[in-house]
C-alpha cells in the first residue's frame, strides 16, 4: 500500500516535490502521486517514484482554524451548497451482471469478476489507468469541483479558506492570462540561475531555494526520528532524477526513453529562452548530470530497506562530509535552530553531490537547474510549456493520449497546497457520520481477529508474540478526517498575482510549516492524507492506520451492504494496513514507532523463510512482454494483501456468528467476500505505464493482487469447490502462509 509513488501522473500538479516521511516505511493501499492511478503531485516528482505517498504526507493537520465572524457573515450571503449527485460518476458497486461465466473462477478470479467490465470500459484518453480507484477519484474530484466553484462564486471574507480556494481556482482556470504571461513569472528565477558562477554560488542558491520550498537535486524534509519516534528531526535524502529510477539512465533497454528525454529537455530549454544550438548542448549536459546522480542512487529495492533511509549525523560531521555544502547554513536558512543533527540518509549520494559542486562546470549546473525550474513550473505557466512537459511525461513515458481537463489539474494543485482547507468542506458534504461509527466497529473486529491469530501462531515464540501483541494494542486508527484541522491563516492567496506566484507562496508556506516541526514532539493528530483522497495508509513511525473519507464508499464500504461485501472490501483494506505493521518493513519498528528489533533470531528466520515463498510467487507472474513482477520490490504490499484478507476473513466469521445471512443472488457470504475482494482491484492500465510501474512501484499490478492472495487460501478453494491443480489453488511448497 505504499504511498503512493507511481509512474507519472500528468494530470494533477503541486510544487511540493519533497517526501515528508521516509518512503521506505510510509505505505499506502494504492499507488498515488507519482506511482499511482491518479496521483496528486507534479510529474517533476517522478524522480521520487519510490517516495510517492510520502509527498501526500505534507498535507497534514496543524491547528484547528476557527471561522472569523466576517467569514461567517459572508457565508450567510451565499446560498448553501447542495451537491448535485447527477454530475457524479455512478458508484462502482459489485454486481452480478459483471461476472463472466466463460472465465472459470477456479482458474482466474480476476477474469471471472472483472474481465467483462474491463473489456467494456476502455481507459479514457486522459487517464493512464481505469478501474474502481479511478472512478472513485473522479467522483471525489467532481464533488470538489462543485465545492470550489461555489467558493469561487461566493462573497468570501478576505483571508478565509473559501477566499483562498476560490481565488487559486480562478487563477488556475484563467488560460488566457497564463498564455499571455508565457514564462514571464519564472524569469526572476531563471535570471538567478543564469548568474551562478561557481559551486559556492550553486550551494548558496540551493540553500535559498529550499528555504522557499523550491527543492532541487535532493530532498529535505521533517519526519519522525527512526530511533526516537516521539520527536521530529530533519532528513536529507537522495533525489534529483527526472526519469523513474536509476536503471533508466544506465541500462540499454531504456535507451529510447533516454533519447526521448534528451529531445524533451532541448525543447523545454528553447521554450525557456535558450538558443536552439545551445539548448541541444545543454540537454546533453542535463542527461550527463542526472546519470552521475543515478549512479550514486539506490535501486527501488534498496530504497525499501529502512536502514538505507536513516543516517543520523551531527551538524559538524555533516559539514565535514560535504565540505562544499554547509548543512549548518542550510538548517539556518530553514529557520531550524537548537538541534544537534539530522539524518543525512544516503552518504554515497551526498558524497557525489559534494564532488559535483567542485568539478561540474557552472554552465552544466545552470543547464540542470534551468531545466528543472522550467519543468517544475510548467503546470503553472503557458500551455506551450505545460504541453511539452505532458508530451514527454504523459504521452511518451505513460502512454496517456491526452491531458486531463484544466479544472482537474487545478484541483490537483489545490489539493497539494490547500488540501485540508478543501477537505474540511468535502467532509461536510460527502461523509455521513454513521460511516465513521461503522468503520470503528470493523477496525475493532479486525484487531480482534489478528489478536486471536497471533495467540495460536505456531512458528512464533511466546517472547516475540508478546511484542507483536503489544504493537497491535497500541495501533492508532484514524477514520474519515482529522480531529483538528490545518490552520492556513498564514497563507495569502493574492488574486492580483500570477498563478505561479501563488503556488510558490503556498510552497514557501508549506515548507515553513514543515520545518517548524524539527526539534519538537511529534503531533500524533496530524494526518498524511486529505479526507478527499481515495486511499489508505499505515505509518510505522506513529503506528497508525488511516482511512480517509473518500475511500469509504462502494465497492469498499457501504453501511447498507451485507457483511461479506464490507469485509471483502474495506475489511481487507483495514487488514492490509494493519498488517503493514508486520510486513518485512513494518516489522522492523516496535510499538513506539522506533526502528528497533523485537524479534528473536529464530522467529526472524522463520518469517524470512515464509516471505521468501511470496517473493517467488510474484516473481513468477508475467505482466507484459515477458516482463515479470519484482517479488522483492512488491513484498511489503503482497504481505499486506495476503495477511490482510486472511484476518478480514476471520473477522467476517466472527461477525457472522451472531447473524444468519441467507444466500444473496445465489452466493454465500464466503463467496461474496472473495468476489468483492477481486472487485476492488478492477483495473486497466496502459502498457507504457505498466512497464514503468514494474520497475518502480512497490504495488503489484492489480490482476495479481486480485488473484495472488486468494490462491493461497483454503477458504477460497472451499467456497468455490476448486480442486488441486486449478490455477487458483496453490498447495505444498507453493502455498504461502505467514500470519
N, C-alpha and C positions, 0 to 999 in steps of 0.2 A: 503494500500500500504506500509505497513511497509517494513521497512528496513529490508531487509530484511533479522531477523534471521529466519532460517528454520531448520528443523531437520538436521541431519548431512549431511555434504557433503564431502564424502571421496575422491572426485576427484581432488580438487584443493587446494593448500596449500600456506600459508604465516605465518610467525611467529607473525605478528601483531594480537594480540588477544584482543586488547582493543578498546572498542567503543569510537569514537571520539565525538559523540554528544549524549546526553541523549536520550535513545531509546524511552522513553515514548512519545517523541514528534517528533522524526525524522521518517517520514513514507514514504514508497515506494509502488510502484504499485504491485510488485510481490515478493514473497519470494526470498530471495537471501542470500548468505552466509549461515550461518547455519540454515536457515529455508527455503530455497527455492529450487527452481527447480534445478538449477545447481549453488550452491553458490561458492564464490570465496575465502573463508577463510578456515583455518585449522579446522579439527574436534575438536581440543582442544578447540576451541571457542564454541563448543556445549554447554558449560557451560553458555554461554551468549545468549541462544536462544531468549530471549526477547529483545536482543540488536543488532541483526544481522546487519542490514543495516548500522547502525552507524559505524561498522568496516570499511565499504567501504568509509565512510566519511574521513578516514585518508588519502585517496589518492588524497587530494585536491590540488589546484593550489598554486603556490608561485610567483616566478618572472619569467618573460619570459626569456628563455635561447636562446641567440643568438649564432648561429653556428660559431665556430672559423674558420679562414681561412684554417687551416690544415684539419679540418673536411670536409670542402667543397672540398678541393683538393682530399682527399681520396675518397669522394663520386664520384668524376668525373671519377675515375679509374674503377668503378664498373658499369656494365650495369644497367640501370634504371629498377626497378621492375615493372612488369605488372602482376596484379593479374590474375591467371588462374581460370576463373569462372567455368570451368568444374570440379574443385575439391571441389566446394562448394555445400552444400545441396540446393535443389530447394527451392525457397521462398514459404512459406505456404499460398498461396492466398485462399480466399474464392472461391469455385467452386460449380456450380450447381450439379455436379455429387456426391458430398458428402452428399447431403440431403437425408434423409430416409423417404420415403412416408409412411412406415409402423409404424412410430412413429409420431402420430399427434402433430402438433406444439402447439396446444392449451392445450395439456396435459403435454408436456415436450419439451421445446425449445431446451435444450441441447442435448437430444437424437435425435431430428429431425435434428439438424445441425451437430452434432459431432459423433453420435453413430456409423455410418458406418465406419468412419475413425478410431475411437478408436478400433473397433473390428478388423480392418485390419492392425493395426500398433501397435503391442505389444511393451512393454518397452524394449529397448536394455539392455543387461546384465550389461552394465557398467553405467546404469542410475537408479535413484530412481523414476523418473517420465519421461513421454514423451508426449510432446504436442508442441504447436506453440512457446512458450517461449524457450523450449529446442532446437527446430530446429534453431531458430534464434541465440541462444547462440552458438550452434555448428558452424553455418555459420560464426559468428564473430570469433570463435577460428580458423577456417580454414584460414580466412584472416590473422589473427595474426600469424599463423604458417608460412605462406609464407613471411610475413614481417620480422619475427625474423630469419628465416632460411637464408633469403637474407642478413641480418645484420651479421649473424654468418659466412657467406662465404666471406664477403667483407673485403677489407683492410681499416679498420676504424682507424681514428685518436685516439690515446690514450686519454681517458677521455671523448670521445664523447658518446652521448646516445647510438649510434649504437654499439660502442665497449662494453658498459655495457650490453646491451640487448643480444648481440651475445655471450659474454663470459659466462654470467649467464645461458643462454640456453644450451650451450655446457656442462657446468659443471653438470647441472641437468640431461642431457641425458647420461652422462658417467656412465652407470650402472656397468661396470666392476670395475671402481675405487671406486664407492660407496660401492660395496660389499667387495672389498679388504680392505677398510678402516674400515669397520664394525662400531663399536661405538667409535672408536678412537677420532674423532673430538669432541665428547661430554665428554670425560674423564676428562678434566680440570674442567668442571662444576660439574661433579659427585664427584670429589675429594673435591671441596669446600663444597658440601653438606655433605659429609662424615665427615668433620672436625667440623661441627656445634655442640657445646657443651651445649648450653642453649638458653633460649628465647631471651636474649640480642643478642647473635650471630645470631640467626634467623632473628631478626629485622634488624640487620646490613646487612645481606645477601640480604634480600628483598629490602632494600633501594638501595644497589649497583646494584642488578639485574634490578630493574625498571629503573635506570639511563642509563642502556644499552639496554632498550627496551624489556626486558625479564620479563614478569609480572606473578605473582603467587598470589593466594588467593583472591585478589581484583583487581579492575581496577582503573587506574589513567590516566586521560586524560584532554585535553584542550577543552573548549567549551564556547559558548556564555552564559553570565550570565543571568539567568532567570529573574532577577529583573532589569538588565540594559543590554539589548541585544546588545548594541553597543560595549561592552567590553568583552574580553576573560578572563575567570578565570579557575582555575584547579578544577577538580571533582574527588573525590574518590567514587567509587560505589562498591556494593557487587559483588562477583564472586566466583571463586574457585571450582565450581562444575564440575564434569566430565559427569554426566548424565543430561538429558534435563532440568529438573526443580525439585524443592524440593519434589514434590509428589513421584518421582521415588525412593527416599530414605525412605519415610515414610509410603507408602500405600501398603497393601498386594497384590493388583493387579499387582504391578511391581516387585514382589519377584523374578520371573525368570530372569528378566533383571539384578537385583542386583547380583544374583548368577553368571550370565554370566560375569558381570563386575568384580567380585572377581577373577574369573578364568583368565580373561584377564590381570588384574593387576599383578597377580602372574607370568604369562608367560612373561610379559613385563619386570618385575624386573629380572627374570632369564636371559633374553637376555641382561640386563644391567650389568650382572656380579654378581648378588646376588645368594647365595647358595639356593638350592631348598627349604629346610625346612624353612629357614629364609624368603624366598620370600612369602611363604604361610602366615606366621605370619604378615609380613609387609603389604600384600594385605588387610588383615582384618583391620589393623590399618588405612589404607588409606580410606576404606569404612566408618569406625567409625568416622574418622576425617571429611570427607565430609558430613556425616549425621549430625554432630553437626553444621556445617556451614549451611546446608539446613534448619535446624530448626529455624535458625535466619534469613533466607532469605524470600523475598517477594514471593507471588504467581505470576504467569504471569499476572493475572488480576490486582492485586495490583500494579505491575510494570508499568501498563499503566497510572496510576494517576501521573500527573506532580508533585503533592505535595510530592510524595514518591521518587522523583528523585532530590530533591534540599533541602539542609540544610546548609545554609551559616554560617560558624563559623570563628572566628579569629584564628590565629595560636596558640595563647596562650590557648584559650578554647579547641582547638582540642588536644593539648598536654595534657591538664588536663583530657579530655575524655578518652584518651588511654595512661595512664602513662607508659605502657610497649612498646609503639611505638611512637617515636618522629616524628611528622609531620614537625617540623621545620627542622630537619636533612633531612627528605625526600625531602622537597622542595629545600633545599640547594644542595642536591645531584643531583637534576634535573636541577640545574642552575637557579632556579626561585628565584629572589630577589626583594625586594621592594614592596611586596604585603602584605596586611593586613590579608587576609584569603582565604578560598576556600570553596567548598561545600563538606562536609562530609555527603554524601547523605542519607545513611541509618544508623542512630545512633545505632539501635538494633544490626545490623550485626557487626559493628565495636566494640561495647562493647564486643561481644562474641569473636571476633578476639583478642582483648586485653587480655581477660581472658585466651584464648588458649595459648598465648605467655607465660603465667605464669604457667599454670597447665598441659599442654600437654608435655609429656616427649620428650626430644630432639630426641630420636630414632624414635618417631612417626612423628615428623616434618620432619626428614630425609626421611622416607619412602614416605611421601606425596610429598615432593619436588623432590625426586628421580624419582618417577613415572611420575610426570608432566613434568620434564625435558626430560625424555625419550619419552613420548607420544607426546609432542610438537615438538621435534626434529625429530621424526620418518620419516616424508616425505623427510628428507634431509640426511638420513643415509642409511644403507644397506636394501636390500629387506626383510631380516628376520624381522627387527624391524618394517618396514613400513607395511609388510603383516600382522603382528599381530595386529597392530592398525586398519587396514582395516577390519580384521576378526571380530572385535567387532563392531566398529562404522559403517562400511559399511554393512556387511552381517547380523549380529545379530540385530542391532538396526534399520537399514534402509531396510533390505531385499534385498540389492543390490548384485547380484551374483558375479560380477567381477569388478575389479577396472578399471578406465579409463586408456587409454594408457599413457605411461610416458610423451609424449610430451605435452599432455593436462594438466597433473598435473604440469609440469614445467611452462607452460604458466600461470597457476593459481598463482604460486609463483611470476612470473614476474609481473603479474597484481597487486599483493599485495604489491610489493616493487618498481616497476618502472612503475606504471600504466599510468601516463601521458606521460612518455617518449615513451611508446608504443602507447599511444593514439594519440599523435601528428602525428605519421607515419600512424596510422589507418585512421585518418580523411583525410589525403592527398590521400589515396587510395579508400576510401569507402563512402565518404559523399559529394554528389553534393550540391553546394551552393544554388541551387534553392529549395532544400528541406527546408533549413532554412527560406527562404523568405516565402514559402507557410505555414510553421508552425507558423510564426509570425502572418499571417492573420487569421489562425484558432484560435490561442490563443485570438486575439482581438475579434473575433466573440463570443467565449465562454464567455469572460468577459462581453461583451455587453449583452449577453443573461441573465447572472446572475444579472447584474445591473437592468435590466428590471424586472426580477422576484422578486428581493428584494423590488422594488418600490411598488409592488402590494401584497406583502405578508400580509395576513390578521391577522395572530396570533402574529405578532411582532410589538412593539410600535415604533413610529417615533424616539424616543430617541435612541433605540438600532439599528434601521435601519440605522441611520446616522453613527453610529460607524462601522457597517458592511460595508457600502459603502466606508467609509474611508479606512478600511482594504483592501477591494478589489482594490481600486485605487492605493494602494502602492505595490501591488504584483509585484515581480520581476521575469519575465520569462527568463530562460536561456536555449538555444536551441543548440544542436549539440555538442559543445565543448567550452572550456573556451576561453575568450578573451586574457588571458595571461597564459602561460604555466609554469608548475612547473620547477624549476631550480634544476637539480641533479648534478651540478658540484662538490658539496661537498662529493658525494658518490663515493668511489673507489670500483670497482669490479675487483678482482685480480684473474686471471686465474690460478695462481700458488697455490692458497689456495683451501681448500675444499669447496664443495657446501654449507655445513652447515656454515662454517666460513663467507662466503659471504652473506648468508641470515641473519646471526647475525649482520654483518656490516650494512646491509640495515635496520634492526630493530633498531639499535642504531641511525642511520641517521634519520629515521622516527621519533623516539622518541624526538631527539633533535629539529627537525623541529617543532613538535607539542608543546613542552614545551616552545620554544622561543616565542610562541604567548601569553602566560599568562601575564596578566597585560597590554596588548596592545589593540588598537582598532581592531574590527572585520574587516577582509578583505572580503568585500561583492562580490568580483570577484572570490573567491575560490569555487571550486566545491567539492561535496561529492561523486561523481561517476566519473568514467572514461568514455570517449566517446564511448569505445567499449563495454560498459555494456548494456545489453538488459533489461532495467528497466526505472523507472522514480521516482521522489520523491518530497515531499514537506517538507520544514524545516520552522516551525513557528517562530523560533528564528531569522531567516532572512526574513521571509515572502516571500520565494522564491519557485518557481516551476521549476524543472529541467528535461529536456528531452534529454538524451544522443543520439548521432548519431545512435547507433546500433539499437535502437527501432524504428527508423523512416524508416521502411520497411513494406511491406505487411506481415500479414494482417492488421497491424496497420495503415500504411500510404503509399500512392502511389500518386505521383504528377499527374499521368495519370488516376487515378481512378475517377469514378463518385462521387459526393458529399456524397452520403449515405454511401459508404464504408469508406471514411475517417472520417466522423463524428461518425459513429458507431464504428470505430476502435480508431484512435488516438484522435478523438474528445472526446470520452468517457474517455480516459486516461487523457486528459487535464482537463476535468471536474472533474474527480476523484481527481486529485492533487489539483486543485483549492479548491474543497470542503473539503479537509482535513483542510483547514484554518478555516472551520466552523463545523467540526465534534466535538465529545464530548471532544477531547483533544485540537485540534487546536483552538476551540472557547474560550479556557482559555488564549489565547495570543492575545495581541492587535496589532494594525497596526505597531507599532515599534518593535514588537517581544518580548515584555515583558509579563511575566506571571501576567496579571492584568485583573480584572473583568471589562467588558464593557457592561454587561447585567443588565437589571432591574430584580428584583426578579420574577416578573410575567412572563417575557419573558423566564427566565431560567426554570421556572416550566413548561411552555408550551412546550419548547424544550424537556425537560426530558420526558414529557408525550408522545410526538410523538416518541422519540427514543426508549422508553421502548417497544413500539409495534414491533420495528425492532429487539430488543433483543429477544422477544418472537417468532417472525417468524423464526429466525435462531436457537433458542433453540429447536424448533420442528423438525428440519432436522436431520435425522438419516444417518450418513455417512457410518458406517461399524459395524457389530457385535453389534447392538443396542447401539453404541456409538454416542452420539449427538454432533452437533456443539455447541460450547460455545458462545452464543449470546453476552454476556458481553465482553468476550475476543476479539471477532471479530467486535465489534460495530463500531469502527472508520472506518475500511475498508468497512463495509457494508453501512455506511452512505456515504462514498466516492463513492461507486458503484451506489447507488440509486440516490443520488443528482447529480453525475457526468453525468450519462446517461440522466437524466432529462434535464439538461441545454444543453447537447450536442444535444438532440432532438430539443430543442428550437432554438439553433443556426443553425441547419440544415434548419428549416423552414424559418428563416431569410435569409439564403443563397439562398434558392430556390425561394424567392420572385422575384428575378431578372432573374430567369432561367426557362426554360421549358425542363425538362428531361423526355424523353419517357420511357415507360416500358423497362426494361432490363431483358432478359430471362423470361419475363412474370411477373416480380416483380416491384412494385412501389418503389419509393425512401424510403418511410416509412418502407416497408417490408425489403428492402436490409439493411437499417440501423440496424434493430434488428437482422437480420441474421448474419451480420458481427460482431456485438457485441458478440453474442454467439460464433462465430468462434475464437475470440481472447482468450477465456477461454477454448479452447480444451485441455484436459489434462488427461492422465492416470497416476495413482500413485500406487506404491507398498503398500500393506496393512500395512506392518510394518512402513513405512514412514508416511502413513496417520494417524496411531494411535499416533505417536509422534506429528505430526502436530496439531492434535485436542487438545492436551494438551498445546502446546507451541506457536503456530503460530497465530498472530492476523489477518491473512487472512483466510477466509472460504475456504473449498475445492472448486475447480474450477466449478464443476457441479452446485453448489448452487449459485456461482457468476453469472453464465450464466442465471439461472432461477430466482434468487431472486429478482433482481431489476425490470426486465420487468414485472413480475407478479403483481407489484403494479401500473403499468401504464395503464391508459385507452387507451393511444395511441397504445400500443401493441395489446390490445384486438380488437380495431377498425381496425388496419392494417390487422389482420388475421381473422376477423369476429368470434372471440372467444365469447362464451356465458357464462353467470353467471353459476357457478357450475363447469366449466372447471378448471383443476388444475392450469392453468396459469392465472387465473382471481381471484384476491383477492378483496374482497368487504366488505363493512360495517366496523366493528371494526378491521377486519383483514388487511384492506388496510392501507399501510403506506405512508403518505405524509409528508415530512419535509420541505424542501426548495422549 
